[in-house]
Amino acid sequence: MSFPDELMHLIRTDEPLGPLVWLGIGGPARFFAEPVDETDLQRLVQAANEAGLPVRILGGGSNLLVREAGFDGLVISLAGAATSQIEINGSQMTAGAGAKLSHAVIKAVGSGLGGLEHLVGIPGSVGGAVVGNASSDGRDIGSVVQSVSVLEPTGERRTLTQQEAGFFHRKSSLLGLSIVAVTFELEPRDVAALTKRMQKLWIGRNASRPNEEPRIAMPFVEPDEMNVNELLQQVGLAGIREGQVSLDAQSPQFLIAHSGATSEQCLKLIERVREQVLLQTGIDLQLNLQIW
Ligand SMILES: Cc1cc2nc3c(=O)[nH]c(=O)nc-3n(C[C@H](O)[C@H](O)[C@H](O)COP(=O)(O)OP(=O)(O)OC[C@H]3O[C@@H](n4cnc5c(N)ncnc54)[C@H](O)[C@@H]3O)c2cc1C
């Protein structure tokens, strides 16, 4: 497989993915690119499609488990500045998919626009948050999405309405498309009150996170109206370990990859947890973590 000449300067081969994801695990991407603008992104998606090469978009890597075999296709990272811009127009805010979610939250709050402040502290990109319909404090990001600009696998650009994006509890119908930008419809509010609320939520979130552990993930979707942390505590799974992977003892909704952890150990631990929760409570815990 070779890409058109004008794209070759963007392509790297056998790029290790472990350092780019929070869990720090995973083999290489056969092809890897960081487009500098949207035109390049479009051409990369189109070229891969024409060659029959699978494409994955990498955001902040906070919701990804990459197997040691890596990914036999093209991984496109949206960390570049061109896909990270954020603009405000009245009560609407448009953010490039590569923008950090935390930047979008702070920009909205600082501009006196409410609707995203409860998502403060969720790591990752705007694109990653929208594709997985990230949520916190009982509200998901999809509820304030006005439209989503995506690239079809053919490279064709389309704008989808909130309804077409199909937001459900911690999922959307966007998986498989490349999100380029998202427009949010927000609510004008008092900056000081919004800032105070954001700070309060930030403190609460930070307190529950195992801060001394850099390699962590939040693998499970909260079951309807249940706190996954409390559920795992009740079932006695806090601190459970499989090789070099464990659930945190205080906040078991977090999976920790210790030195020497493998993707196999992560998957085994996740399966053991799901099995135990199902056996003891009848609840079928769904996976939030994406596996490549
Ligand atoms: C400490 C910690 C706390 C967390 N807290 C929360 C929480 O409170 N609530 C919550 O909902 N989640 C939480 N998460 C999970 C995670 O942060 C979110 O799911 C986040 O939105 C993932 O964004 P990302 O950019 O890192 O996605 P990535 O991990 O890079 O990607 C995840 C998936 O999204 C796809 N994707 C990413 N960008 C795009 C794009 N532009 N177009 C198409 N597909 C794309 C990827 O291909 C992949 O399938 C937490 C994770 C951690 C580690």
The ligand as a MOL file (V3000), in Angstrom:
LIG
                    3D

  0  0  0     0  0            999 V3000
M  V30 BEGIN CTAB
M  V30 COUNTS 53 58 0 0 0
M  V30 BEGIN ATOM
M  V30 1 C -9.3340 9.7190 34.5430 0
M  V30 2 C -10.4750 9.5420 33.5760 0
M  V30 3 C -11.7130 10.0820 33.8890 0
M  V30 4 C -12.8030 9.9390 33.0060 0
M  V30 5 N -14.0110 10.4580 33.3370 0
M  V30 6 C -15.0460 10.3320 32.4870 0
M  V30 7 C -16.3450 10.8470 32.8150 0
M  V30 8 O -16.5520 11.4160 33.8800 0
M  V30 9 N -17.3440 10.7140 31.9140 0
M  V30 10 C -17.1260 10.1220 30.6980 0
M  V30 11 O -18.0700 10.0480 29.9010 0
M  V30 12 N -15.9290 9.5860 30.3630 0
M  V30 13 C -14.8890 9.6800 31.2190 0
M  V30 14 N -13.6650 9.1410 30.8860 0
M  V30 15 C -13.4900 8.4430 29.6110 0
M  V30 16 C -12.8650 9.3440 28.4890 0
M  V30 17 O -12.1310 10.4050 29.0300 0
M  V30 18 C -13.9410 9.9050 27.5980 0
M  V30 19 O -14.5860 8.8420 26.9620 0
M  V30 20 C -13.3620 10.8720 26.5350 0
M  V30 21 O -14.4340 11.6000 25.9940 0
M  V30 22 C -12.5730 10.1760 25.4230 0
M  V30 23 O -12.0260 11.1810 24.5670 0
M  V30 24 P -10.6330 10.9690 23.8180 0
M  V30 25 O -10.4050 12.1340 22.9280 0
M  V30 26 O -9.5510 10.6800 24.7930 0
M  V30 27 O -10.9580 9.6860 22.9510 0
M  V30 28 P -9.9260 8.5520 22.4780 0
M  V30 29 O -9.5700 7.7120 23.6440 0
M  V30 30 O -8.8210 9.1380 21.6870 0
M  V30 31 O -10.8760 7.7300 21.5080 0
M  V30 32 C -11.9930 7.0250 22.0050 0
M  V30 33 C -12.8610 6.5910 20.8030 0
M  V30 34 O -13.3640 7.7600 20.1510 0
M  V30 35 C -12.9840 7.7550 18.7880 0
M  V30 36 N -12.6970 9.1370 18.3850 0
M  V30 37 C -11.9440 10.0600 19.0370 0
M  V30 38 N -11.9500 11.2240 18.3490 0
M  V30 39 C -12.7260 11.0240 17.2520 0
M  V30 40 C -13.1000 11.8420 16.1410 0
M  V30 41 N -12.7000 13.1140 16.0140 0
M  V30 42 N -13.8910 11.2950 15.1770 0
M  V30 43 C -14.3040 10.0130 15.2820 0
M  V30 44 N -13.9860 9.1870 16.2920 0
M  V30 45 C -13.1960 9.6850 17.2700 0
M  V30 46 C -11.7340 6.8940 18.7100 0
M  V30 47 O -11.5460 6.3770 17.3990 0
M  V30 48 C -12.0710 5.8290 19.7320 0
M  V30 49 O -12.9410 4.8610 19.1720 0
M  V30 50 C -12.5940 9.2540 31.7790 0
M  V30 51 C -11.3290 8.7100 31.4740 0
M  V30 52 C -10.2920 8.8390 32.3570 0
M  V30 53 C -8.9550 8.2570 32.0000 0
M  V30 END ATOM
M  V30 BEGIN BOND
M  V30 1 1 1 2
M  V30 2 1 2 3
M  V30 3 2 2 52
M  V30 4 2 3 4
M  V30 5 1 4 5
M  V30 6 1 4 50
M  V30 7 2 5 6
M  V30 8 1 6 7
M  V30 9 1 6 13
M  V30 10 2 7 8
M  V30 11 1 7 9
M  V30 12 1 9 10
M  V30 13 2 10 11
M  V30 14 1 10 12
M  V30 15 2 12 13
M  V30 16 1 13 14
M  V30 17 1 14 15
M  V30 18 1 14 50
M  V30 19 1 15 16
M  V30 20 1 16 17
M  V30 21 1 16 18
M  V30 22 1 18 19
M  V30 23 1 18 20
M  V30 24 1 20 21
M  V30 25 1 20 22
M  V30 26 1 22 23
M  V30 27 1 23 24
M  V30 28 2 24 25
M  V30 29 1 24 26
M  V30 30 1 24 27
M  V30 31 1 27 28
M  V30 32 2 28 29
M  V30 33 1 28 30
M  V30 34 1 28 31
M  V30 35 1 31 32
M  V30 36 1 32 33
M  V30 37 1 33 34
M  V30 38 1 33 48
M  V30 39 1 34 35
M  V30 40 1 35 36
M  V30 41 1 35 46
M  V30 42 1 36 37
M  V30 43 1 36 45
M  V30 44 2 37 38
M  V30 45 1 38 39
M  V30 46 1 39 40
M  V30 47 2 39 45
M  V30 48 1 40 41
M  V30 49 2 40 42
M  V30 50 1 42 43
M  V30 51 2 43 44
M  V30 52 1 44 45
M  V30 53 1 46 47
M  V30 54 1 46 48
M  V30 55 1 48 49
M  V30 56 2 50 51
M  V30 57 1 51 52
M  V30 58 1 52 53
M  V30 END BOND
M  V30 END CTAB
M  END
